[in-house]
Amino acid sequence: MTDSASATPSATPPATSAPVITIDGPSGTGKGTIAALLAERLGWHLLDSGALYRTLALAARRADVDLDDDAALGALAERIEVVPDGERVWLDGEDVSAPIRTAQAGADASRVAVHRSVRAALLDWQRAAARPPGLIADGRDMGSQVFPAAVLKVFLDASPEERAMRRYKQLKDKGLDANLPNLIQELRVRDARDRERSESPLQVPSGGVVVDSTELTIDEVLAQVVSLAQQALSAA
């Protein structure tokens, strides 16, 4: 994907060529939906950073690469061709937008994201996604690590129980089996791994604004974020 040596995070990231709004938060908060809606509202580009990690995890599964092998994952990231386009992603010419959205792919992405070589391999591409008229970047460390100079940093949160219920309803609507207590436990485990990892842990970025969506609808969350964006852009 990129030269990992040049992609090593620096204390002073290069300036981007366009304004950036980041939307970070744990799994199941609806940040992907909000990011896509906000990008559409503003007419900006969209970066779903989580899709990159999901795609690498899928490629690792297919290539029998150990998800806990830092060096092997970094080498794999250099070999594969990943082409993201908004909410769709191609892996070596194959549209993998559907297979990377499974629960397994999400759990695998959380495992591969802890590795330094993986994060370094993806960093340059993420920053290069910032182009006029602007970028909405969705992930877990967009505001804290990738775009620390973003004009607005939103941290979207919700209780594990509410996030699990949302996932439960999604699976049921698709006619799939789901166990709510298991989903809650899986989210708690993933949250702990994301928050406690040494490389770019999940956290509220400096200057970030927390929006708790536990009791809110998607429309209500979007209204809050749009208002925050308008204020930030007016002040920029």
C-alpha positions in Angstrom: 0.0 0.0 0.0 2.7 2.5 1.0 6.2 2.7 2.3 5.9 1.8 6.0 9.1 3.5 6.9 7.8 6.8 5.5 4.4 6.2 7.1 5.7 6.1 10.7 3.6 8.5 12.8 5.4 11.7 13.5 5.1 14.3 16.3 4.1 16.9 13.7 1.9 15.4 10.9 2.0 17.1 7.5 -0.6 19.7 6.9 -3.6 18.5 4.8 -4.7 20.2 1.6 -8.3 20.5 2.7 -10.4 20.8 5.9 -11.0 17.6 7.8 -13.8 16.6 10.3 -13.1 13.4 12.2 -15.7 11.1 13.7 -14.2 8.6 16.1 -15.7 6.2 18.6 -16.2 2.5 19.5 -18.0 -0.1 17.4 -21.7 0.2 17.1 -22.2 3.9 17.7 -23.4 4.6 14.2 -20.3 6.7 13.4 -20.1 5.2 9.9 -23.7 6.2 9.1 -23.2 9.7 10.5 -20.0 10.2 8.7 -21.6 9.2 5.4 -24.6 11.4 5.9 -22.4 14.3 6.9 -20.2 13.9 3.9 -23.3 13.8 1.7 -24.7 16.9 3.4 -21.5 18.9 2.9 -20.5 17.5 -0.4 -17.2 16.3 1.0 -15.1 13.1 0.5 -15.6 10.2 2.9 -12.9 8.1 4.5 -14.0 4.9 6.3 -10.7 4.0 7.9 -12.1 0.9 9.6 -12.8 -0.6 6.1 -9.1 -0.6 5.5 -8.4 -2.7 8.6 -11.3 -5.0 7.8 -9.9 -5.5 4.3 -6.4 -6.3 5.5 -7.9 -8.7 8.1 -9.9 -10.4 5.3 -6.8 -10.7 3.1 -4.9 -12.2 6.1 -7.6 -14.8 6.6 -7.5 -15.7 3.0 -3.7 -15.9 2.9 -3.5 -17.8 6.2 -1.5 -15.0 7.8 -1.5 -15.0 11.6 -3.6 -12.0 12.8 -1.2 -11.6 15.7 2.0 -11.6 13.6 3.0 -7.9 13.3 5.8 -8.4 10.7 3.7 -10.7 8.4 0.7 -8.4 8.5 2.9 -5.4 7.6 4.4 -7.3 4.7 0.9 -8.4 3.5 -0.3 -4.8 3.7 2.6 -3.9 1.3 1.6 -6.6 -1.2 -2.1 -6.2 -1.6 -3.9 -3.5 -3.6 -6.8 -1.9 -1.7 -8.9 0.7 -3.5 -11.5 2.4 -1.2 -14.3 4.5 -2.8 -16.6 6.0 -0.2 -18.5 3.1 1.3 -17.1 0.5 -1.2 -13.7 -1.3 -1.1 -11.9 -3.4 -3.7 -9.2 -5.9 -2.7 -6.9 -6.9 -5.6 -9.7 -6.0 -8.0 -12.5 -7.8 -6.1 -15.3 -5.8 -4.5 -15.2 -6.9 -0.9 -17.7 -4.4 0.5 -20.0 -7.2 1.7 -17.6 -9.7 3.3 -15.7 -7.0 5.2 -19.0 -6.0 7.0 -19.5 -9.3 8.9 -19.1 -9.5 12.7 -16.0 -11.7 12.2 -14.4 -9.1 10.0 -15.0 -6.5 12.6 -13.4 -8.5 15.3 -10.5 -9.4 13.1 -10.0 -5.7 12.2 -9.7 -4.9 15.9 -6.9 -7.6 16.2 -4.8 -6.4 13.3 -5.2 -2.7 14.2 -3.0 -3.1 17.3 0.1 -3.7 15.3 2.6 -0.9 14.6 3.5 -2.0 11.1 -0.1 -2.2 10.1 -1.0 1.3 11.3 2.2 2.7 9.7 1.4 1.0 6.3 -2.1 2.7 6.2 -1.2 6.1 7.6 0.0 7.8 4.4 -3.0 6.8 2.4 -5.4 8.0 5.1 -3.8 11.4 5.2 -3.7 11.6 1.4 -7.5 11.2 1.4 -7.8 14.8 2.6 -8.5 16.7 -0.6 -10.8 19.6 -1.6 -13.4 20.5 -0.8 -13.0 18.5 2.5 -12.9 15.1 4.1 -15.0 13.4 6.7 -12.8 10.7 8.4 -14.5 7.9 10.4 -12.5 5.6 12.6 -11.0 5.2 16.1 -7.9 7.4 16.0 -8.7 9.9 13.2 -8.7 12.9 15.5 -6.0 11.7 17.9 -3.4 10.4 15.5 -4.2 10.7 11.8 -5.7 14.2 11.6 -4.9 16.0 14.9 -5.3 19.4 13.3 -8.9 18.6 12.1 -11.3 21.6 12.3 -13.7 19.4 14.3 -13.2 16.2 16.2 -16.3 14.3 17.2 -16.2 11.3 19.5 -19.5 9.4 19.1 -20.3 7.1 22.0 -23.1 4.9 23.3 -23.5 2.3 26.1 -22.4 -1.3 25.3 -26.0 -2.4 25.9 -27.4 0.0 23.4 -24.8 -0.8 20.8 -25.4 -4.5 21.2 -29.1 -4.0 20.8 -28.6 -2.1 17.6 -26.4 -5.0 16.3 -28.9 -7.5 17.5 -31.8 -5.8 15.6 -29.6 -5.6 12.4 -28.9 -9.3 12.5 -32.5 -10.2 13.2 -33.7 -8.0 10.3 -31.3 -9.9 8.1 -32.8 -13.2 9.3 -29.6 -14.2 11.1 -29.4 -15.8 14.6 -28.2 -13.5 17.4 -27.7 -13.7 21.1 -27.9 -10.3 22.9 -25.8 -11.3 26.0 -23.1 -12.6 23.7 -23.1 -9.5 21.6 -22.8 -7.3 24.8 -19.8 -9.4 25.9 -18.1 -9.3 22.5 -18.5 -5.5 22.5 -17.0 -5.1 25.9 -14.0 -7.3 24.9 -13.5 -5.3 21.7 -13.8 -2.0 23.6 -11.1 -3.1 26.1 -8.8 -4.2 23.3 -9.2 -1.0 21.4 -8.8 1.3 24.5 -5.8 -0.6 25.9 -3.7 -1.2 22.8 -0.3 0.5 22.8 -0.6 1.7 19.2 -3.2 4.5 18.8 -5.6 3.5 21.5 -9.3 4.5 21.2 -9.7 7.7 23.2 -11.4 11.1 23.0 -8.9 13.2 21.0 -7.6 16.5 22.4 -10.2 19.2 21.7 -12.8 16.5 20.8 -16.5 16.9 21.4 -18.3 13.8 22.8 -21.7 13.1 21.5 -23.5 10.3 23.3 -26.0 8.6 21.0 -27.4 6.1 23.6 -30.8 7.9 23.8 -30.8 9.5 20.3 -32.0 8.6 16.9 -29.8 8.8 13.8 -31.6 12.0 12.8 -31.0 13.6 16.2 -27.3 12.7 16.2 -26.9 14.0 12.7 -28.5 17.3 13.6 -26.1 17.7 16.5 -23.0 16.9 14.4 -24.2 19.2 11.5 -24.6 22.0 14.0 -21.1 21.4 15.4 -19.7 21.3 11.8 -21.3 24.5 10.9 -19.9 26.2 14.0 -16.4 24.8 13.4 -16.3 25.8 9.8 -17.6 29.3 10.5 -14.8 29.8 13.1 -12.1 28.3 10.9 
